Amino acid sequence: MFATRDSIEQVEEGNELAPKFDENGLIPVVTTDMASGELLMMGYMNEEAFKKTIEIGEAHYWSRSRQCLWHKGATSGLVQKVIEMRIDDDQDTVWLRVDVAGGASCHVGYRSCFYRSIPIGKPQDNSPLTLKYHESDKVFDPEEVYGDAPNPTKL
């Protein structure tokens, strides 16, 4: 399915898919809503997740915290149907444009994983910055959906 990376010209100007996975065997993936263009999440794929996403047409990722393949929405029902899949010029980043069943992509319950912004400008003191919320209502209740399942993030 993937070509070997033989030359810069082949990777940047050719028509063969030759993804570059990092030293951990991962490639970053940016996922946006197909209709609105809204940034939903950023994750990673290993070779298996990349191939499954292509073959099935639903987003699969590699969970770095759980060290396992992750079919997005398998537990929550919030499946990301891939409408378009792109790769950048040097084939080391993937962009998924998806339609999300249920309207949310964040395991915390918000629509987007990017539901807060960071203030710009020099802080007045050394206290922690205060994040600004851009989503006030959750699309779903994570406790109802995931129950006692382990939290996918590590502190």
Residue frames relative to the residue before (quaternion, step in Angstrom):
aa qw qx qy qz dx dy dz
M 1.0000 0.0000 0.0000 0.0000 0.00 0.00 0.00
F 0.7659 0.2795 -0.1478 0.5598 3.59 1.06 -0.79
A 0.3909 -0.7003 0.5492 0.2348 3.54 -1.03 0.85
T 0.4990 -0.5928 0.5142 0.3676 3.56 -1.24 0.34
R 0.4552 -0.6750 0.5130 0.2719 3.55 -1.16 0.67
D 0.0784 -0.8533 0.5155 -0.0079 3.55 -0.20 1.32
S 0.8112 -0.0375 0.0573 0.5807 3.59 0.99 -0.73
I 0.6326 -0.5136 0.4142 0.4056 3.55 -1.28 0.35
E 0.6442 0.5347 -0.3221 0.4420 3.57 0.95 -0.90
Q 0.6510 0.5182 -0.3110 0.4593 3.57 0.95 -0.90
V 0.6914 0.4800 -0.2758 0.4643 3.59 0.90 -0.95
E 0.7753 0.3938 -0.1910 0.4554 3.58 0.81 -1.03
E 0.8083 0.2596 -0.1140 0.5161 3.59 1.03 -0.72
G 0.5925 0.6024 -0.3574 0.3979 3.57 1.24 -0.26
N 0.4727 -0.6796 0.4858 0.2805 3.55 -1.32 0.04
E 0.5251 0.6137 -0.4199 0.4140 3.59 1.23 0.41
L 0.4038 -0.6880 0.5493 0.2488 3.54 -1.04 0.83
A 0.1156 0.7815 -0.5946 0.1497 3.55 -0.55 1.27
P 0.0650 -0.8565 0.5108 0.0361 3.61 0.54 1.15
K 0.3027 -0.7285 0.5881 0.1785 3.52 -1.21 0.68
F 0.1632 -0.7743 0.6086 0.0587 3.53 -0.54 1.24
D 0.5095 -0.6625 0.4535 0.3094 3.60 -1.06 0.72
E 0.7629 -0.3846 0.2666 0.4462 3.58 -1.32 -0.07
N 0.6812 0.4392 -0.2831 0.5128 3.60 1.26 -0.31
G 0.5518 -0.6363 0.3772 0.3851 3.57 1.30 0.14
L 0.5879 0.5893 -0.3477 0.4315 3.58 1.24 0.46
I 0.1512 -0.7403 0.6466 0.1051 3.52 -1.32 0.48
P 0.4383 -0.7050 0.4819 0.2804 3.64 -0.84 0.90
V 0.1456 -0.7807 0.6063 0.0406 3.52 -1.17 0.80
V 0.1490 -0.7503 0.6397 0.0755 3.56 -0.87 1.03
T 0.1110 -0.8141 0.5697 0.0196 3.57 -0.81 1.05
T 0.0324 -0.7995 0.5993 -0.0242 3.56 -0.81 1.09
D 0.5579 -0.5740 0.4824 0.3556 3.53 -1.32 0.42
M 0.4941 -0.6903 0.4453 0.2847 3.59 -0.78 1.02
A 0.7159 0.4657 -0.2683 0.4456 3.60 0.86 -0.91
S 0.8074 0.3109 -0.1471 0.4794 3.60 0.74 -1.03
G 0.4080 -0.7045 0.4791 0.3280 3.59 1.15 -0.57
E 0.4162 0.7296 -0.4549 0.2961 3.59 1.29 -0.04
L 0.4466 -0.6679 0.5317 0.2679 3.55 -1.03 0.88
L 0.1947 -0.8159 0.5383 0.0812 3.57 -0.61 1.14
M 0.7930 -0.1845 0.1644 0.5569 3.57 0.85 -0.93
M 0.2252 -0.7066 0.6467 0.1783 3.49 -1.43 0.14
G 0.0871 0.7965 -0.5912 0.0918 3.56 -0.83 0.96
Y 0.4296 -0.6696 0.5367 0.2810 3.53 -1.30 -0.39
M 0.1768 -0.7413 0.6345 0.1288 3.52 -1.29 0.51
N 0.2438 -0.6753 0.6582 0.2266 3.50 -1.24 0.51
E 0.7495 -0.3926 0.2499 0.4708 3.60 -1.22 0.01
E 0.6513 0.5223 -0.3194 0.4483 3.60 0.95 -0.84
A 0.6617 0.4994 -0.3053 0.4685 3.61 0.91 -0.90
F 0.6265 0.5406 -0.3269 0.4565 3.58 1.01 -0.85
K 0.6887 0.4815 -0.2791 0.4647 3.58 0.84 -1.00
K 0.6613 0.5048 -0.3137 0.4577 3.61 0.92 -0.85
T 0.6174 0.5397 -0.3431 0.4581 3.58 1.02 -0.77
I 0.6596 0.4955 -0.2980 0.4802 3.59 0.94 -0.89
E 0.7211 0.4807 -0.2561 0.4282 3.58 0.77 -1.06
I 0.7721 0.3673 -0.1796 0.4866 3.59 0.90 -0.96
G 0.3612 -0.7493 0.4825 0.2744 3.59 1.10 -0.65
E 0.6312 0.4224 -0.3464 0.5506 3.55 1.27 0.53
A 0.5624 -0.6525 0.3961 0.3178 3.55 -1.00 0.89
H 0.0345 -0.7388 0.6730 -0.0073 3.51 -1.07 0.98
Y 0.0901 -0.7908 0.6050 0.0225 3.55 -1.02 0.82
W 0.3908 -0.6401 0.5836 0.3114 3.52 -1.37 0.02
S 0.2826 -0.7541 0.5703 0.1618 3.58 -0.70 1.08
R 0.3172 -0.7669 0.5303 0.1733 3.56 -0.51 1.19
S 0.6683 0.5023 -0.3157 0.4488 3.61 1.01 -0.70
R 0.7600 0.3477 -0.1933 0.5139 3.60 1.01 -0.79
Q 0.3036 -0.7848 0.4841 0.2398 3.57 1.32 -0.25
C 0.6242 0.5014 -0.3706 0.4707 3.55 0.80 1.04
L 0.6012 -0.5272 0.4596 0.3865 3.52 -1.36 0.35
W 0.1171 -0.8072 0.5786 0.0013 3.56 -0.96 0.94
H 0.1790 -0.7543 0.6260 0.0841 3.58 -0.55 1.20
K 0.3734 -0.7625 0.4823 0.2157 3.58 -0.26 1.27
G 0.8130 0.2292 -0.2058 0.4942 3.54 -0.74 1.13
A 0.4245 0.7175 -0.4674 0.2942 3.63 1.21 -0.08
T 0.7297 0.3759 -0.2237 0.5256 3.61 1.02 -0.76
S 0.7678 0.4084 -0.1971 0.4526 3.57 0.80 -1.04
G 0.4368 -0.6789 0.4740 0.3515 3.59 1.14 -0.57
L 0.5721 0.5981 -0.3663 0.4252 3.59 1.33 -0.09
V 0.0103 0.8499 -0.5229 0.0647 3.54 0.76 1.17
Q 0.2844 -0.7336 0.5937 0.1687 3.55 -1.08 0.81
K 0.1797 -0.7754 0.6004 0.0773 3.58 -0.41 1.27
V 0.3306 -0.7638 0.5241 0.1808 3.55 -0.61 1.14
I 0.2042 -0.7732 0.5945 0.0844 3.54 -0.74 1.16
E 0.7844 -0.0323 0.0491 0.6175 3.55 1.06 -0.80
M 0.1045 -0.7733 0.6245 0.0330 3.53 -1.08 0.82
R 0.0268 -0.8067 0.5900 -0.0235 3.57 -0.73 1.09
I 0.1971 -0.7434 0.6231 0.1421 3.52 -1.31 0.36
D 0.4993 -0.6780 0.4449 0.3050 3.60 -0.99 0.75
D 0.7787 -0.4180 0.2313 0.4066 3.54 -1.37 0.23
D 0.7746 0.2865 -0.1987 0.5276 3.63 0.92 -0.71
Q 0.4680 -0.7460 0.3808 0.2819 3.53 1.34 0.49
D 0.5327 0.6118 -0.4377 0.3879 3.57 0.90 0.94
T 0.7270 0.2758 -0.2264 0.5867 3.60 1.29 0.35
V 0.2273 -0.7740 0.5821 0.1021 3.55 -1.00 0.93
W 0.1470 -0.7528 0.6357 0.0868 3.56 -1.17 0.72
L 0.1151 -0.7788 0.6151 0.0429 3.55 -0.72 1.13
R 0.1222 -0.7312 0.6656 0.0861 3.55 -1.04 0.84
V 0.0218 -0.8611 0.5004 -0.0871 3.54 -0.39 1.31
D 0.2922 -0.6493 0.6591 0.2422 3.47 -1.46 0.22
V 0.2058 -0.8164 0.5333 0.0824 3.58 -0.64 1.13
A 0.3505 -0.7092 0.5754 0.2074 3.56 -0.71 1.09
G 0.8042 0.2549 -0.1896 0.5023 3.58 -0.79 0.96
G 0.4567 -0.7655 0.3779 0.2503 3.57 1.29 -0.11
A 0.7263 0.3745 -0.2606 0.5142 3.63 1.15 0.20
S 0.1817 -0.7891 0.5783 0.0995 3.55 -1.19 0.59
C 0.6487 0.5442 -0.3097 0.4326 3.59 1.22 -0.36
H 0.4603 -0.7030 0.4685 0.2728 3.60 -0.83 0.96
V 0.5868 0.5659 -0.3678 0.4473 3.61 1.26 -0.25
G 0.6204 -0.5754 0.3223 0.4244 3.59 1.28 -0.25
Y 0.5801 0.5716 -0.3822 0.4367 3.58 1.25 -0.19
R 0.6563 -0.5096 0.3782 0.4081 3.58 -1.27 0.35
S 0.7988 0.1592 -0.0355 0.5791 3.55 0.85 -1.07
C 0.5074 -0.6200 0.4965 0.3341 3.57 -1.16 0.53
F 0.6785 0.4528 -0.2722 0.5104 3.58 1.26 -0.36
Y 0.1895 0.8311 -0.4925 0.1756 3.57 0.68 1.14
R 0.7252 0.3447 -0.2367 0.5470 3.62 1.27 0.07
S 0.2163 -0.7597 0.5940 0.1525 3.56 -1.18 0.55
I 0.4120 -0.6866 0.5553 0.2248 3.52 -1.30 0.57
P 0.4535 -0.6843 0.4854 0.3008 3.61 -0.82 0.88
I 0.3002 -0.7471 0.5733 0.1516 3.55 -1.07 0.85
G 0.6263 0.5094 -0.4096 0.4249 3.55 -1.01 0.84
K 0.6240 -0.5593 0.3976 0.3736 3.53 -1.25 0.46
P 0.4342 -0.7027 0.4955 0.2687 3.62 -0.76 1.00
Q 0.5400 -0.6385 0.4539 0.3077 3.56 -1.17 0.65
D 0.7931 0.0432 -0.0100 0.6075 3.59 1.11 -0.60
N 0.6532 -0.5335 0.3725 0.3872 3.58 -1.23 -0.22
S 0.4111 0.7063 -0.4894 0.3044 3.61 1.18 0.26
P 0.6351 -0.5410 0.3758 0.4033 3.61 -1.16 0.51
L 0.5278 -0.6273 0.4753 0.3195 3.55 -1.12 0.71
T 0.3419 -0.7205 0.5673 0.2053 3.57 -1.13 0.66
L 0.3266 -0.7588 0.5386 0.1657 3.54 -0.70 1.14
K 0.3118 -0.7337 0.5738 0.1877 3.56 -1.16 0.68
Y 0.3378 -0.7425 0.5485 0.1837 3.57 -0.83 1.03
H 0.1823 -0.7823 0.5892 0.0867 3.56 -1.03 0.89
E 0.7006 0.2909 -0.2361 0.6073 3.56 1.32 -0.05
S 0.1872 -0.8106 0.5465 0.0960 3.57 -0.73 1.01
D 0.7555 0.3160 -0.1881 0.5423 3.59 1.10 -0.57
K 0.3757 -0.7038 0.5572 0.2301 3.53 -1.01 0.85
V 0.4984 -0.6509 0.4937 0.2902 3.55 -1.15 0.72
F 0.7923 -0.0006 0.0173 0.6099 3.57 1.13 -0.69
D 0.4734 -0.6489 0.5195 0.2915 3.54 -1.33 0.36
P 0.4047 -0.7498 0.4672 0.2360 3.61 -0.43 1.18
E 0.6068 0.5582 -0.3591 0.4373 3.62 1.05 -0.67
E 0.6678 0.4941 -0.2952 0.4721 3.59 0.99 -0.85
V 0.7122 0.4675 -0.2560 0.4568 3.56 0.95 -0.90
Y 0.8122 0.2891 -0.1246 0.4912 3.57 0.77 -1.04
G 0.2468 -0.8048 0.5076 0.1837 3.59 1.19 -0.43
D 0.8145 -0.2177 0.1982 0.4999 3.55 -0.78 -1.08
A 0.3465 0.7425 -0.5089 0.2639 3.59 1.22 0.20
P 0.5682 -0.6101 0.4163 0.3629 3.61 -1.00 0.69
N 0.5239 -0.6202 0.4867 0.3225 3.54 -1.06 0.81
P 0.4307 -0.7425 0.4504 0.2457 3.61 -0.74 1.02
T 0.6868 0.4429 -0.2996 0.4924 3.61 1.19 -0.12
K 0.2900 -0.7336 0.5896 0.1732 3.52 -1.21 0.62
L 0.3822 -0.7014 0.5443 0.2564 3.56 -1.04 0.68
